[in-house]
Structure formats: structure tokens, C-alpha cells
């Protein structure tokens, strides 16, 4: 994830993995808890579904609101027309290190200040 590495936001991908693995692992854990008669099945099901749903929502919010270009502030998770990019395509683009759609910033390059670029262009 070149883009998330460059932005220091690897935790968003880990949050995605946690949201994905919570449901099956939680079901197994819940079955164990019901089998040992530690918790009733309703509590286990509601707990697993609640945690999984909460992690999924938090991941979506973080992914679509916290990943911005360090140069121009453009949200890297949307197209120029404002539509959200699907997570599968988004993670593929982050892995490939695709440039910013607005200013062309490439992950791995130091962010530049747009004001300095414009002043150099005008000289």
C-alpha cells in the first residue's frame, strides 16, 4: 500500500481486515461460548453482529474521509465528479501508487507546496 504508507495511514487497511475477520471469528467464539454455557446465544449473536457492523462503518468513514493528498488536500478516494471509488479498486490503486487525480502527487515523493510551484511558473 504505497499510498497509505506515504500518508502514514496503514491503520485504515488493518481496520478493514479487522472488520472482515471479526464476523467469522466472532461466530466461532460465540459458538464456543454458547457450547460452554457461558453466554446465551442471543447475546453472542448480537455482540458479534454489533462489533462487525461497527468496525465496517468505522472503516468506511475513515477510508472515505481521512485519505487526502498532502499537497493539494484532494480526497484520494473519490473521482473528479465526486463519486466514491469502490474499495477493491481503491486498494489496487493504493498498492500501485497511483498519482493524485487533482495535482499529480505520487506516493513516495515529498509533498510540494502549490504556492511555490505557482510562483516559480509565473517567473
LINKACOR-V56450 format. One record per pair of residues at least 24 apart in sequence whose ideal C-beta (glycine too) atoms are under 6 Angstrom apart, sorted by sequence separation. I is the first residue (numbers start at 0). J is the second residue. D is the distance in Angstrom with one decimal. If there is no record, write none. Layout:
I;J;D + I;J;D
This chain:
73;99;5.6 + 73;101;3.8 + 21;50;5.6 + 22;51;4.4 + 21;51;4.5 + 71;101;5.2 + 68;99;4.3 + 71;102;4.1 + 70;102;5.2 + 21;54;5.6 + 70;104;4.4 + 18;54;3.8 + 68;104;5.2 + 17;54;5.6 + 18;55;4.5 + 18;58;5.0 + 70;110;4.6 + 69;110;3.8 + 70;111;5.7 + 15;58;5.0 + 14;58;4.6 + 11;61;5.2 + 11;62;5.6 + 3;93;5.6 + 2;93;4.1 + 0;93;4.9 + 0;94;5.8 + 1;96;3.6 + 5;106;3.8 + 5;107;5.9 + 2;106;4.6 + 1;106;4.4
